[in-house]
Amino acid sequence: MDAKYEIMPENGERIVYVRPVNIEDLPEEIRPQVEGIKRLFAVHDADGERLALVRGRRLAFALARQNDLSPVSVH
């Protein structure tokens, strides 16, 4: 099931996806910047491009909303 979803639904919302990211899954050059943290949250656009990495899920949702984006959790 490879369903493609619209980035801009009829109501005009731009959707971004928020998902947890384990530190060991990050590129080597980023890991030293996040020592002591076990998990971050990534905000991705509909094409899968990472737009941001933040410490908490609530912060990821707030960041998205501040930028007129509609966040959706991805597990």
C-alpha positions, 0 to 999 in steps of 0.5 A, a space after each residue: 500500500 503505497 498511498 500518496 497523500 496530499 501535502 495541502 489538504 482541501 482545508 489548506 493545512 500543510 502537514 509535517 510529520 513528527 517522529 522519535 529519533 534515537 541518537 545512534 541513528 543520527 549521522 556521526 557528525 551530529 552525535 557529539 552535539 547531543 551527548 547525554 540525550 537518548 532521543 530527539 524528535 524530528 520534524 519531516 516534510 511530506 517528502 521525508 526531508 528532515 526540517 528540524 531536530 528538537 529535544 521533545 515531542 511537545 517542542 516539535 509540535 509547537 515549532 511546527 504550529 509556530 510555522 503554520 504547519 500541522 504536525 502529525 505523529 509518526 511511530 
